[in-house]
Structures are given as C-alpha cells and as structure tokens.
Amino acid sequence: MDVIGRSFVLLGIVLVVVGFLLSTVPSVPWLGKLPGDLRFDWGGVRVFLPLTTSLLLSIVLSLLLQLLSKLR
C-alpha cells in the first residue's frame, strides 16, 4: 500500500505542475496544428481529432516517466 500512496502523491504533483504550466505559459503555436491533426466541418458542427499531437505528447510523457523511474 505504501507504493500506491507514493504513486498517487507523485501523480498529484505532476498534475499540479502541468496545470500550472498550462495556465502560465503561453500556448505553443504549432501544438494542435501538426500534420495528421484532423479537422472536419459539417455545417455548424466542428470535429477536431488531434492524432499527431496526442501521439507526440504520449511519446514525450513516456520518455519523461521512464527517465523518472530510472532515477528512483
């Protein structure tokens, strides 16, 4: 149970840091406009599927978490 508690604390700290960065750092102009991010407009309906952005963020976060796990 001790490991689960530490994991939740670490997850909370990461979420606070990410939330702080998202609210204070100006938006990245190319994020969400990468090739492979799909946008559809049907009359009054807009659909946005950020496939490439999601993949890029997933890779970056995976590498960061692997680095953090190696440091432990």
FENJO-V113887 format. One record per backbone hydrogen bond with DSSP energy under -1.0 kcal/mol. NH is the residue of the N-H (numbers start at 0). CO is the residue of the C=O. If there is no record, write none. Layout:
NH_CO, NH_CO
This chain:
4_0, 5_1, 6_2, 7_3, 8_4, 9_5, 10_6, 11_7, 12_8, 13_9, 14_10, 15_11, 16_12, 17_13, 18_14, 19_15, 20_16, 21_17, 22_18, 23_19, 24_20, 32_29, 36_33, 37_48, 39_46, 41_44, 44_41, 46_39, 48_37, 50_48, 53_49, 54_50, 55_51, 56_52, 57_53, 58_54, 59_55, 60_56, 61_57, 62_58, 63_59, 64_60, 65_61, 66_62, 67_63, 68_64, 69_65, 70_66
